[in-house]
Amino acid sequence: MPKFTPALQELENTFTEPQTGPFVDQGGSVGFDVRAYGAVLDGASDDAAALNAALAAVQAAGVQVVTVAGGAARIASNVTIPSGVTLRVLEGATIKPAAGATLTINGTFDAGLYSVFDLSEGGSVVLGRGATERALPQWWGARGDGVTDDTAAIDAWLAQAGELFLPTGIYLADAFTPRSDSTIRCAAGAEVVCRTQTEVFALLSNLNDVTIEGLHIDGANLTTRCIYILSCSSVTLLNPKVENLFQPSGAAVEAVGIRITNGRNILIRDPVIRNVVATPDSITGNTPGLARGIHISAVDPAVLENIRIHGGLIEDIEPLEDADGIACFAPDYGDGASNHDVVIDGVTIRRAHKRAVKIQMNGVRVQNCRIF
């Protein structure tokens, strides 16, 4: 049996039994155990009422933490963690929203590097801004072991706003699709690997206020376009690394490391883009057979404002017939209809097998680049 003081359970408690009052949990905070309020935690019973009862008790008592430990809390209706309350889930416990049910965390969420959310029944979890210092894909079941399909976990993780963190590991996924108002930071040694044949792996479409730092994507010769930034505003990629992209014969899109089509305030700093290969085509300039490290384009209505590429390395772009390190294209090129604002500064380009830089756009400045 765990030992008790009159009000507080001591730290050596392993939470193998439900508690009936405040206790000091393993994080050092006073809180309530949901099992004391009727939670069964068998993954089948509906524990929503018990969780709500624990939340009410916490607020009434002026205590700040509700702890889930020792099983799977299935919730069949919406539950909201209010501001000022912490939901702590210990290792081995999970929360399982049923179909149509959402767990919304407007307070604080606390868990370690382990699985917490079970979305197998089709429910959802929404982390409010500031709910955690950084959300981890492991909370949704990502393994990062280079073997497991982490697609569903990565998708659920990327659906959150705020600060997201990708720990060291190799994550196999079908796609990488962030949302607006998010900051994604990746640990050294974190790598996302394309798992299946796909035309675009990381699509950023009509997004605002996104920062991604240290993202490493290995296309595994299965994806044609790695990162596609389409009609976005205020997107920053810091130290991105993309490699091993392949355009199969007859593909409808070019092979490209990073493509930007329309947008405002886009910064790509210190990218590494390598091994972008297209299947040779007999018609030069035709999309089949076309490979580019970075492609910046404007389409009607053409908007490219404050587009900046600073530093980095682009290398091994082929085939010889039609491969560019960097290409800029706009349909109004040469007619003076619009001046775009694109700066390419300090990029090193090696072994771009046709052209290092191709410009068919007004308003592009290239400076301090090195070409080998």
N, C-alpha and C positions, 0 to 999 in steps of 0.2 A: 504494500500500500504506500502511496506517496505521503509525505509528511505535510502537515498543515500548521500554519500559524492561525490566530483567530480570523484573519481576513485573507491572508495571502498564501498561496501554495508556493513551496520553495522551488528553486531552479532545477533541482534534479528530477522533477516530474517529467516522465516520458510521454505523457498524454495518452496512456493506454486506457484510462478510464475517464468518463465524463465528469466534469466538475460542476458544482452547484453554486459557485459564487466567484468573485474575483480571484484571479491568480496571477502570479508572475510567470509569463510565458518565456520561451527560450530566447526571445529577442529582448528580454528585460522589461517588457511593458505589461502593465496591468490590463487584463482583458477578460472576456467571457468565452466559454467553450460552447459552440452551437449545440453539442449533444445534450447539454443541460436543459435545453429548450425544446427537446423532442426530435432533434435531427437523428435519423436512422443511419445515414451514410452508407447505405448498401448499394447505391447506384441505380436503384429501381424505385424506391419510395420517393414521394415528393417532399423535399426538405425546405421548400420555399417559406412555408409558414414558420418553421423553426428558425430559419436564418433571420426572417423579419422580426421575430420575437426577441432574438438575441440583440439585434440592432436597436430595438426599442429599449431593452434593458440597459444596454451600454449608454445610450443617451440619457436615460433617466438617472442613472447612477453617476454620470459624469466621468465614466471610464471611456477609454478611447479605442480599444482594440477588441475585435471579434476574431477568434481563431477557429479555423477548420483543421482538424487533425484526425487521423485514424480511419479514413474511408472516403467514399465518393458522395458528395452532396449533389443530388439531382434536384434541379429546380424546374418546375413545370409552368411557372408564371414569372413575370418580370420582377427582378429584385434590384434595388438601387442602394448602393453604399453611399450615405450622405457625406457631405463635406464635414471634415473634422473627425471622421471615424476611419480607423485603419482596418482593412481586411487582411489578415495574415493566414496564409495557407502553408502548412508544414509539409515537408517531404513525405511522399506516400499518400497524401490526401489530394483530392481533385474536386473541381466544381464542374457539373455537367448540365448545362442548360438544355432543356428539351426543345423540340421543334416549336418555333414561335416565341420562345422565351429569350429574354436578354438580361444578362448581368451587366449593369452599368455601375462603374466605380467612379463616383465624383469625389470621394475621399482619397485615402491613400491605400495603395496596394503593396504588399510585401511578400516576397517569396524568393527562393534561391534558384540555382541553375538546375531546375528539374521541371517535369511536366506538371501543370496545374489545371489547365482548362481542357475539358473533354468535349469537343463539338461533334461527336459522332452521331448525335440525334438531330443535328441541324439547328441548334440554338446558336447564340452569338454572345460575344463579350465586347464591351466598349469601355476602354480606359479613358477617363476624362483627362483633359490637359492638366499636368501636374500630379497625376495619380501616382506616378513612380518616377524616379530619377531616370530610368531607362528601361524600356520594355525588352524582354528577351524572347526570341523565337522558341526557346526550350519550353516556355510556359504553355505553348500550344502543341508541344510534342516533338519539336525538331530534335534530331539526334546529332547531325553534323559529323557522321561517321564515315562518309564517303560511300555508303552502301544503301542506307534507308532512303526512300522517297520522301523528302521533306517538303514537297510542294504545298500540301494543305496547311502545314504549320507556317511556312513562309508567307503564304497568302493571308492568313489570319493575322499574323504579326504585322505585315505591311499595311493592313487596313486601319491600324491605329495612328492617331495623330501624336505629335510631341516627339520626345526623345526615344529613339530605338537603338539598340546595340546588338551587333552580330558578333558573338564570341568566336574564338579560334575553332576552326573545324572545316570540314568539307561538306557542303550542303548540296545535295542533288535536288534540282527543281525543274519544273516545266516552264516557269516564267518568274519574273521579278518586277512587280508592278506597284510602285509606291503611290501614296496619296498626297494631296496638298497638306501644307502646314506640318511637315514632318522633317526631322533631322535624323539621319541614319549614319551611325558611326560603326566602323568595322575594325575589329582587332587585327593586329598583325597575325597572319596565318589563317585568317578567315577567307574562304573561297566558295563561290557559288558556281556550280557546274551545271551546264545545260544537260537535261536528262533525255529529251526526246527531240525529234526533228521539228523545228519551228522557224517561221519566217522572221519574227521579231521576238527577242528574249526579254529585254527590259524596256517597257513602253511607258514613257512619261507623256501623257496626253492631256492638254488643257489644265495643267497643274500650276499652282502658285506657291511660292515660298517653300522650296524643297532644298535641303542641303544633304549631300551624300559624301561621306569621307572614307577613303581607303577601300572602296568596293573593288573586289577582284572577281571578274567573271571569266570562266573558261567555257567558251562555246562548244568545246569538244567536237568541233567540225560538224555540229548538228544544227547550229543556228546561222542565219545569213546576216541579219542586222542585230548587233548586240544591244546597243543603247540608242533608243530613238526618242528624241526630245521634240515633241510636236505641239506647236502653238502654246508654249508655256511662258510664264513670267516669273522672274526671280528664282532661277534654278542654278545651284552651284554644285559642281562635281570637283572634289579635291582628291588628287592622287588616284584617280581611277585606273584600273588595269584591266584591259580586255584582250583576249587572245584566242586563237584557233577558231576562226570563223570561215565558213565554207559556203560558197554558192554552187549548188548542184546544176547540172546541165539543164538549160531551159527555164531557169528560175525567173520569176516575174520582177524581182527586186535585186538590187546590187548587193554585193558583199561589202559591209561597212562596219567599222568599229563603233563610231559615234556619229549619228546623224542629227542635225538640227534643222527643222523646217519651221520657219516663222518663229517669232518670239521676241521677248524683251528681257534684258538683264540676265543673260546667260553667261556663266563663267565656268570654263573648264581649265583647271590649273594642274600642271604636271601630270598629264595623262601618259600612260604607257600602253601603246596599241601595237600588237605584233601578230604576224601570221594571219593575214586576211587574204583569202584566196578565192578566185572565181574560176569556174570552168571556162577555158578559152572558147570564144565564139568567132565565127568567120566574118562577122560584120562589126568593124570597129565603131565604138560609140553606142552600140546596141546594149540594152540592159543585161542580157545574158553575156557573161564574160567581163563584167565590170566590177572592179574592186577599189575601195577607197578606205584610207585610214579614218579620216574625218570628212564628212560631207555637209556643207552648210548650204541650204537652199531657201529660196523665197517663192511662194506660190500665191496666186491671186486669192484674196487681197494680200499683197506682199508686205510683210512687216518684219524687219530685222533691226532691232535697236539695241545697242550696247551688248554686242556679242563678243566675248573675249576668250581667246585661247592663249594661255601663257605657259611656256615651258613644256617639258615632257619629251617623249620619244615616240616616234612612229617608224616601224621598220617591217620589212618583209611583206610588201603589198604586191600581189601579182595576179594575173599573168602579164607578160611583157606587152601584149597587144593593147591593154586598156586598164592600167592601174595607176592610181594617184595617191600620194601621201595625204594631201588635203585638196579638196575641190570645193569651189564656191560657184553657185549658179543661180541666176534669176532670169525669168523670161523677158524682163524689160532691159536686159543688158545692152548697152550701147545706144539706147534711144533717149537717155537722159530723163526718163520718166520719174525715177526715184533714186535717191541716194541712201543706201543702207549704211550701217555703222558696224563694221566688223574689223577686229584687230587680231592678227596672228603674230605672236611675239615670242621669240626665243625657243622655237620648237626645233628639235633635231630630227631629221628625216633620213633614214638609211634604207637603201634597197627598195625604193618605190619604183617598180620596174618600168613604168613609162614616164611619169612626170612626178616631181616632188610636190609642186603646187600648181593647180590649175584655177585660173580666175576668169569667170564669165559673169561678173556682177559689179555694179557700181558701188563705190564706197567701201572698198576693202583695202586695208593697210597691212602689209607683210614686212616685218622688221626683225633683225637680230636672229634670224634662223640659220641653222647649219644643215647643209645638204651633202650627203655622201653617196 
